[in-house]
Amino acid sequence: MTSADAPASRDEILQSIEEQTEDLCHIHDHITRIITNLDIEEDWFSGYDDPGRAKFELEPMVRLFLYKYARELNQSELARRLSGAAYVYLRLGFDRPVSQQIISHNKRQRFDPAERKLLRDAAEVIRTVCSEHDVIRTNEPALDPADVQHDRVNEAEIMDAVKRATELGFREFSADRASNAKYPLEAYFERQGYLNMSRAGTTTASRRFARLSERETVPHGSSHNRTMKKVANPESQLTFDEFVTGRQEPEWKRIRDEVLEPFHAGVENILDELTDDDYDNPGFREPVHAAIDITAWNFWASPFMSEKKVRKSDKTPIKVTIDGKEKLLDPDHPDLVSGLKDSDERGYKFATITIIAENTPIVLGVEPVRDQRRWEAEMGWDVERTSRADIVGSLLEQASRHVDISKVFLDRGFSSLETRDVIDRREHLYVLGKPARAQVDKDHIDEIQEHDVYDSRIVHGSQTFDGREHDITYVYTPSKKDEDKYAVFTINEHVDHHRAEALLGQYSQRMEIENEYKTIKKHFLPTSASKDFRIRFLYFVIGTLLYNVWRMANFILRDAVDVDLGEHPPILAGELIELVAFCLFDPGG
């Protein structure tokens, strides 16, 4: 036997466990998911001399004991956790819960004393590294016993619900690929579904994907980005309008159009299901209330190059001036990355429009945001950007493909005459936050503060844009965030105090879109450092569809759950990750 073929030593195994755990802590937020994503080499543990006698594979059993010792559980606690916390046993690699007797038998018969000590030491390494990264958790993603009637909802029903929702959301995507491609596109979308939901990156080791997949062979990760780029690749041929005018649409807009068509087909499938006649109470009723907002996906690379970096690079930087100072701009810095609220952060921005209120919250449209960067403004560059009015107009157009909208709620970041005009021309009622910058706003707020009785005020007026005029009501009310300040809202109707109060109560439902963004970012976006807008936009759209799938699956299970729509979903977002990744997407490598 050569040294290359020799089994790994105890120290080598512990070092590998430590390095893997360190890497996984940057991807996962729970020690359980760290353990389930470890690569366990075949020669680390011997197992039975006669593996045919084993009821369970060796590797899941190794993970089980790593889980037991890392979580500091005794055997009875471990058995209860496997049967009581939904799908923990699936994450570890079992097809059913494992009893206390089987745990005890495998500990004695499957691992010799040295291996049992190795398991304890490895678990201690995992626990220490996880503690340093603050990913130690005492709970598991699980169905809440207070919300779910366990005698009425079972695993088979949940699996069927998510399978149905997943099929509806993803079956419309396609790519221009060779007819003799080795793997079908579905294999790559299975892997992408896993990446989105496990917050993994496309460079993640592929053995885990291959192990989970039901396919005989799976595609290699090196081809993944190339294939997904083809899904988002726009037609190179000019449209008739572009040919006539000689002005071609920016590449990012063509990518948007390419990706959004299958997205909207998936949305339409889901909405058809939500209103199916088989359901006594449909998933939504029209006209709907909708919220519009913008979220960001961070991009950490700086747009600027230092003199030292320029000397070491073969790039030719672009000289720009900001605040009178010359800076060197990286020519490869992505066009659609712009500054965020925190001055030192940058990212890709995406706007969405979402059904809110009593209806099932489904995202109806996605729009990339192209803001002008400071150096572009100061240098006077002519760039294709998206105004907030353009964004709102596009999102309302996308949503109108699917539903009738009654009211639209937006925060003050969208406040402009043009945005109000865009919504009013579509005959939607809007409630839109407004910065209290104008002197008239300050005067009204001063009068309220000086009044002995009233702490709010409504003022009727009108607004004119491009020759069009519509009624408007200004509402001044104490801020919910700061009692000493006042919030200003505009409504495109003349309403009385009672109507205004009711509309502001509905406006608070707009916060559902903030929860949407938190869920998508936490559960449904992969790790990516890609500069390619095709990849970023496609992955965000896939994450948004997964959010819709999650909401759809919970609607299907609604009749088996003793809660109202909008309350705690019977399938948690983290749980859907496990269901789809382990059971439905058959994630490939």
C-alpha positions in Angstrom: 0.0 0.0 0.0 1.4 3.4 -0.9 1.3 6.4 1.4 -1.3 7.9 -1.0 -3.6 4.9 -0.4 -3.1 4.8 3.4 -6.2 5.6 5.5 -6.4 9.1 7.0 -4.9 9.4 10.4 -7.0 10.7 13.4 -5.3 14.1 13.2 -5.9 14.4 9.5 -9.6 13.6 10.0 -10.0 16.2 12.7 -8.1 18.8 10.6 -10.5 18.1 7.7 -13.5 18.4 9.9 -12.2 21.7 11.3 -11.5 23.1 7.9 -14.9 22.1 6.4 -16.7 23.4 9.5 -14.9 26.7 9.2 -16.0 27.0 5.5 -19.6 25.9 6.1 -20.0 28.5 8.9 -19.9 31.2 6.3 -22.8 29.5 4.4 -25.1 28.0 7.1 -26.6 29.5 10.2 -27.3 26.3 12.2 -25.0 23.6 13.5 -27.3 20.9 12.2 -26.8 22.1 8.7 -23.1 22.3 9.2 -23.0 18.6 10.1 -25.3 17.5 7.2 -23.0 19.3 4.7 -19.8 17.8 5.9 -18.0 15.4 3.4 -17.3 12.2 5.3 -14.7 10.1 3.6 -15.3 6.3 3.2 -12.1 5.2 5.0 -12.6 7.3 8.1 -14.7 4.6 9.9 -14.8 0.9 9.4 -18.4 0.0 10.2 -19.5 -3.7 10.2 -17.3 -6.4 8.8 -20.4 -7.6 7.0 -22.1 -4.4 5.7 -25.0 -6.5 4.4 -26.3 -6.9 7.9 -26.6 -3.1 8.4 -30.1 -1.7 8.4 -28.7 1.8 7.9 -25.8 3.2 5.9 -22.6 4.0 7.8 -22.3 7.7 6.8 -25.8 8.7 8.1 -24.9 6.9 11.4 -21.6 8.9 11.6 -23.5 12.1 11.1 -26.1 11.0 13.8 -23.4 10.6 16.4 -21.6 13.9 15.4 -25.0 15.5 15.8 -25.6 13.8 19.2 -22.3 14.8 20.7 -22.1 18.3 19.1 -25.6 19.1 20.4 -24.7 17.4 23.8 -27.8 15.1 23.7 -28.2 11.8 25.5 -29.7 8.9 23.6 -33.3 9.4 24.7 -33.1 13.1 23.9 -31.6 12.2 20.5 -34.4 9.7 19.7 -37.1 12.2 20.7 -35.4 14.9 18.6 -35.3 12.7 15.5 -39.0 11.8 15.8 -40.3 15.2 17.0 -38.4 17.8 15.1 -39.6 17.6 11.5 -37.2 16.1 9.0 -34.0 16.1 11.2 -33.6 12.4 10.3 -33.9 13.3 6.6 -31.1 15.9 6.9 -28.8 13.3 8.5 -29.5 10.8 5.7 -32.1 8.5 7.1 -35.4 7.6 5.5 -37.2 7.3 8.8 -36.6 8.2 12.5 -34.1 6.0 14.4 -35.1 4.5 17.7 -33.1 4.7 20.9 -32.4 0.9 20.8 -31.0 1.2 17.3 -28.8 4.2 18.3 -27.5 2.2 21.3 -26.9 -0.9 19.2 -25.0 1.0 16.4 -22.8 2.8 19.0 -21.7 -0.5 20.5 -21.5 -2.7 17.4 -20.5 -0.3 14.6 -17.8 1.8 16.2 -14.8 0.5 18.1 -13.5 2.5 21.2 -11.0 4.5 19.1 -13.7 5.4 16.6 -16.2 6.4 19.4 -13.5 8.7 20.8 -12.9 10.1 17.3 -16.6 10.9 17.0 -16.6 12.7 20.3 -13.4 14.7 19.4 -14.8 15.6 16.0 -18.0 16.8 17.5 -16.1 18.9 20.0 -14.2 20.5 17.0 -17.5 21.2 15.3 -19.1 22.7 18.4 -16.1 24.9 19.1 -15.9 26.3 15.5 -19.6 26.8 15.4 -19.5 28.7 18.7 -16.8 31.0 17.4 -19.1 31.8 14.5 -22.2 32.1 16.6 -24.1 29.4 14.7 -25.0 27.3 17.8 -28.8 27.0 18.0 -30.9 25.1 20.4 -34.0 24.8 18.1 -34.6 23.0 14.8 -36.7 24.2 11.9 -39.8 22.3 12.7 -43.6 22.3 12.4 -45.1 24.2 15.3 -47.3 21.9 17.3 -49.5 24.8 18.4 -50.4 25.6 14.8 -50.6 22.2 13.0 -53.1 19.4 13.7 -50.7 16.5 13.4 -53.5 14.0 13.0 -54.6 15.8 9.9 -51.4 16.8 8.2 -48.8 14.2 7.4 -45.5 14.0 5.6 -47.1 12.7 2.4 -49.5 15.6 2.2 -46.7 18.1 2.7 -44.6 16.4 0.1 -47.4 16.4 -2.4 -48.2 20.1 -1.7 -44.6 21.2 -2.3 -44.2 19.0 -5.4 -47.3 20.6 -6.9 -46.2 24.1 -6.1 -42.7 23.5 -7.4 -44.0 22.1 -10.7 -46.2 25.1 -11.2 -43.4 27.6 -10.5 -40.4 26.2 -12.5 -41.6 24.2 -15.5 -41.4 27.2 -17.9 -37.7 27.8 -17.8 -35.6 26.8 -20.9 -32.2 27.4 -22.4 -30.7 27.4 -25.9 -28.6 24.3 -25.6 -27.2 21.7 -28.0 -29.5 18.8 -28.8 -26.9 16.3 -27.6 -26.4 17.9 -24.2 -25.4 15.3 -21.7 -27.8 16.4 -19.0 -31.3 17.8 -19.3 -31.9 21.3 -18.1 -34.0 20.0 -15.2 -30.8 18.5 -13.7 -29.2 22.0 -13.5 -32.4 23.5 -12.1 -32.5 20.8 -9.5 -29.0 21.8 -8.5 -29.8 25.5 -8.6 -32.8 24.9 -6.4 -30.5 23.3 -3.9 -27.9 26.1 -4.1 -30.6 28.7 -3.6 -32.1 27.0 -0.6 -28.9 25.9 1.1 -27.1 29.2 0.6 -24.3 27.3 -1.1 -22.1 28.5 -3.9 -21.6 26.9 -7.3 -18.1 25.9 -6.3 -19.4 23.8 -3.3 -18.2 20.2 -3.3 -20.4 18.1 -5.5 -20.4 14.8 -3.6 -23.3 15.8 -1.4 -25.5 16.8 -4.4 -24.6 13.5 -6.1 -25.5 11.5 -3.0 -28.9 13.2 -2.6 -29.8 13.0 -6.3 -31.9 10.1 -7.6 -30.2 10.5 -11.0 -27.6 7.8 -11.9 -25.1 10.6 -12.9 -25.2 14.3 -12.2 -23.6 17.3 -14.0 -20.4 18.7 -12.6 -20.5 22.0 -10.9 -18.0 23.5 -13.4 -20.6 23.5 -16.1 -23.3 25.0 -13.8 -22.7 28.7 -14.3 -22.3 28.3 -18.1 -25.6 26.5 -18.3 -27.5 29.0 -16.1 -26.1 31.9 -18.1 -27.7 30.4 -21.2 -31.0 30.5 -19.4 -30.6 34.2 -18.9 -28.9 34.9 -22.3 -31.0 37.3 -24.4 -31.5 36.9 -28.2 -28.7 38.5 -30.1 -30.9 39.5 -33.0 -32.2 43.1 -33.0 -35.9 43.7 -32.6 -37.8 45.6 -35.4 -37.9 48.8 -33.3 -34.2 48.6 -32.6 -33.4 48.0 -36.3 -35.5 51.0 -37.3 -34.3 53.4 -34.6 -30.7 52.2 -34.6 -30.7 52.3 -30.8 -30.3 48.9 -29.1 -31.7 48.2 -25.7 -29.0 47.9 -22.9 -27.9 44.3 -22.3 -29.3 44.3 -18.8 -32.8 45.1 -20.1 -32.6 42.3 -22.6 -31.6 39.9 -19.9 -34.5 41.1 -17.7 -37.0 40.4 -20.5 -35.5 37.0 -21.2 -35.7 35.9 -17.5 -39.0 37.4 -16.7 -41.0 35.6 -19.3 -40.7 32.1 -17.6 -41.1 33.9 -14.2 -44.5 35.3 -15.2 -45.5 31.9 -16.6 -44.8 30.4 -13.2 -46.7 33.2 -11.4 -49.7 32.6 -13.7 -49.6 28.9 -12.9 -49.5 29.5 -9.2 -52.3 32.1 -9.3 -54.5 29.7 -11.3 -54.0 27.1 -8.6 -54.8 29.6 -5.9 -58.2 30.4 -7.5 -59.0 26.8 -8.5 -62.7 25.9 -8.1 -61.7 22.9 -6.0 -60.9 25.2 -3.1 -63.9 26.4 -1.0 -61.9 29.6 -0.2 -59.6 30.8 -2.9 -56.0 31.9 -2.1 -56.8 35.5 -3.1 -59.7 37.7 -4.2 -59.5 40.6 -6.7 -59.0 43.5 -6.8 -55.9 43.1 -4.6 -53.8 45.4 -2.5 -50.1 45.5 -3.6 -46.9 46.8 -2.1 -43.8 48.0 -4.0 -40.3 48.3 -2.6 -36.6 47.8 -3.4 -34.1 45.4 -1.8 -30.4 44.9 -2.3 -28.1 41.9 -2.8 -24.7 43.1 -1.5 -21.7 43.1 -3.8 -18.5 43.7 -1.8 -15.8 44.4 -4.5 -14.8 48.1 -4.6 -15.3 50.0 -7.8 -12.0 51.8 -7.3 -8.4 50.6 -7.9 -5.4 51.7 -5.9 -2.2 52.6 -7.6 -0.6 49.4 -6.3 -3.4 47.3 -7.7 -3.2 49.0 -11.0 0.5 48.2 -11.3 -0.1 44.5 -10.6 -3.1 44.3 -13.0 -3.3 44.3 -16.8 -6.5 46.4 -16.6 -6.5 50.0 -17.8 -8.5 52.0 -15.1 -10.9 54.8 -16.0 -10.1 58.1 -14.4 -13.1 59.8 -12.7 -13.6 62.8 -10.4 -15.6 62.6 -7.2 -15.8 65.7 -5.0 -12.9 67.2 -6.8 -10.6 64.2 -6.3 -9.4 62.0 -9.0 -10.0 58.2 -8.6 -9.2 55.2 -10.6 -12.3 53.2 -11.6 -12.2 49.5 -12.2 -13.3 49.0 -15.9 -14.9 45.6 -14.9 -17.0 47.0 -12.1 -20.6 45.9 -12.9 -22.9 48.6 -14.3 -25.9 47.6 -12.1 -24.0 47.8 -8.8 -24.7 51.0 -7.0 -24.4 52.5 -3.5 -26.7 51.5 -0.7 -27.9 53.3 2.4 -24.7 52.6 4.3 -22.1 54.7 2.6 -19.5 51.9 2.5 -21.9 49.2 1.0 -22.8 48.5 -2.6 -25.0 46.0 -4.3 -27.4 44.9 -7.0 -30.9 46.4 -6.4 -34.2 44.7 -7.3 -37.7 46.1 -6.9 -40.8 43.9 -6.5 -44.5 44.2 -6.4 -46.3 41.8 -4.0 -49.9 41.0 -3.1 -50.5 41.9 0.6 -53.3 42.1 3.1 -55.6 39.1 3.6 -54.6 37.4 0.3 -51.8 34.9 -0.1 -48.6 37.0 -0.5 -47.4 36.3 -4.0 -44.7 38.3 -5.8 -46.2 39.5 -9.1 -43.2 41.2 -10.7 -39.5 41.9 -10.4 -37.6 44.8 -11.9 -33.8 45.4 -11.8 -32.8 48.9 -10.5 -30.2 50.8 -12.4 -29.2 53.8 -10.3 -26.8 56.5 -11.4 -23.5 56.3 -9.6 -21.9 59.4 -8.1 -19.0 59.4 -10.6 -21.4 59.1 -13.5 -23.3 62.2 -12.3 -20.2 64.2 -11.7 -18.6 63.2 -15.0 -21.8 64.0 -16.9 -22.0 60.5 -18.4 -25.1 59.6 -20.3 -26.2 56.2 -18.8 -29.4 54.2 -19.1 -30.9 54.4 -15.6 -34.3 53.6 -14.1 -36.2 56.3 -12.4 -38.5 55.4 -9.5 -41.4 56.3 -11.8 -40.1 53.9 -14.5 -39.8 51.1 -11.9 -43.3 51.6 -10.6 -44.7 51.7 -14.1 -43.0 48.5 -15.1 -44.0 46.7 -12.0 -47.6 47.7 -12.3 -47.5 46.6 -16.0 -46.1 43.2 -14.9 -48.7 42.8 -12.1 -51.6 43.7 -14.5 -50.8 40.6 -16.5 -52.1 38.6 -13.6 -54.5 40.5 -11.3 -56.6 43.6 -10.9 -55.1 46.0 -8.4 -57.2 48.3 -6.2 -54.6 50.0 -4.0 -50.8 50.4 -4.1 -48.7 51.2 -1.1 -45.2 52.7 -1.4 -42.6 54.3 1.0 -41.3 57.8 0.7 -38.3 56.6 -1.4 -40.7 56.6 -4.4 -42.1 60.0 -3.7 -42.2 62.2 -6.8 -44.8 63.9 -9.0 -44.0 61.5 -11.9 -44.5 58.4 -9.7 -47.8 59.6 -8.4 -48.9 60.4 -12.0 -47.9 56.9 -13.2 -50.1 55.3 -10.6 -53.0 57.7 -10.9 -53.2 57.2 -14.7 -53.8 53.5 -14.1 -56.7 54.4 -11.8 -55.2 52.7 -8.7 -55.6 54.3 -5.3 -52.2 54.9 -3.8 -50.9 55.7 -0.3 -47.4 57.0 -0.7 -45.0 58.2 2.0 -43.6 61.7 1.5 -40.4 63.3 2.9 -41.4 66.4 5.0 -39.0 68.7 3.2 -41.3 71.4 1.8 -41.9 74.5 3.9 -45.6 73.9 3.7 -45.1 70.5 5.4 -43.1 72.0 8.2 -45.8 74.7 8.7 -48.5 72.1 9.0 -46.5 70.1 11.5 -45.7 73.2 13.6 -49.5 73.9 13.8 -50.2 70.4 14.9 -47.6 70.5 17.6 -49.0 73.8 18.9 -52.6 72.5 19.0 -54.0 71.5 22.3 -56.3 68.7 21.0 -55.4 67.4 17.6 -52.2 65.4 16.9 -52.8 64.9 13.2 -54.1 66.8 10.2 -55.4 66.1 6.6 -55.1 68.7 3.9 -56.8 68.6 0.5 -55.1 69.8 -2.7 -54.3 68.8 -6.2 -51.3 67.8 -8.2 -50.4 68.5 -11.8 -47.9 66.6 -14.0 -47.4 66.9 -17.7 -50.8 68.7 -18.0 -52.7 66.1 -16.0 -54.3 67.0 -12.7 -55.6 64.8 -9.9 -56.9 65.3 -6.4 -54.6 64.6 -3.5 -54.9 64.4 0.3 -51.9 65.1 2.5 -52.0 63.3 5.8 -49.8 64.4 8.7 -49.6 62.0 11.6 -47.2 61.1 14.5 -44.4 58.8 13.4 -44.6 55.3 14.8 -40.8 55.2 15.0 -40.2 58.5 16.7 -42.9 60.2 18.8 -41.3 63.6 18.4 -41.5 63.5 14.6 -44.3 63.4 12.1 -44.9 61.2 9.0 -46.4 62.6 5.8 -48.5 60.5 3.4 -50.2 61.4 0.1 -53.4 59.8 -1.2 -54.7 60.4 -4.7 -58.3 61.2 -3.6 -60.0 63.7 -1.3 -60.7 61.7 1.8 -62.0 62.6 5.2 -60.2 61.9 8.5 -61.9 58.5 9.1 -61.1 57.3 5.6 -57.5 58.5 5.9 -57.1 56.6 9.2 -58.4 53.4 7.6 -56.1 53.7 4.6 -53.1 54.3 6.9 -54.1 51.2 8.8 -54.0 49.3 5.5 -50.6 50.9 4.7 -49.1 49.2 7.7 -49.7 45.9 5.8 -47.0 47.1 3.4 -44.5 45.7 5.9 -45.3 42.3 4.6 -42.9 43.1 1.7 -40.1 43.7 4.2 -40.7 40.2 5.6 -40.7 38.9 2.1 -37.2 40.3 1.5 -35.9 38.9 4.8 -37.2 35.4 3.9 -35.8 35.5 0.4 -32.4 36.6 1.5 -32.2 34.2 4.5 -33.6 31.1 2.8 -33.8 31.4 -0.9 -30.6 33.1 -2.3 -27.4 31.2 -3.0 -23.9 32.5 -2.1 -22.5 34.2 -5.2 -19.6 36.5 -5.9 -20.4 36.7 -9.6 -20.2 40.0 -11.4 -22.3 38.7 -14.3 -25.8 40.3 -14.2 -27.2 37.3 -16.0 -26.3 35.2 -13.0 -27.4 37.7 -10.3 -30.7 38.5 -11.8 -31.6 34.9 -12.7 -30.7 33.7 -9.1 -32.7 36.5 -7.5 -35.7 35.6 -9.7 -35.4 31.9 -8.9 -35.2 32.8 -5.2 -38.4 34.9 -5.6 -40.1 32.0 -7.3 -39.1 29.7 -4.4 -40.7 32.2 -2.1 -43.9 32.0 -4.2 -43.6 28.2 -4.1 -43.3 28.3 -0.3 -46.5 30.5 0.0 -48.3 28.3 -2.6 -47.4 25.1 -0.7 -48.8 26.6 2.6 -52.0 27.6 0.8 -52.5 24.0 -0.4 -52.1 22.8 3.2 -54.3 25.5 4.6 -57.4 23.2 5.0 -55.4 20.8 7.2 -54.1 23.6 9.4 -56.0 25.4 12.2 -54.7 28.9 11.4 -55.9 31.8 9.2 -54.1 32.9 6.1 -51.3 35.3 7.0 -50.6 33.7 10.3 -47.7 31.3 11.0 -47.3 29.2 7.9 -47.6 25.4 8.5 -44.4 24.9 6.5 -41.6 27.2 7.6 -39.3 28.7 5.0 -36.3 26.8 6.4 -38.4 23.6 6.3 -39.3 24.0 2.7 -35.5 24.2 2.0 -35.2 20.7 3.4 -38.3 19.3 1.7 -37.3 20.6 -1.8 -33.6 19.9 -1.4 -33.9 16.4 -0.1 -37.1 15.1 -1.6 -38.3 17.1 -4.5 -35.6 18.8 -6.6 -33.4 15.7 -6.6 -30.5 18.1 -6.4 -27.7 17.2 -8.8 -24.0 17.8 -8.6 
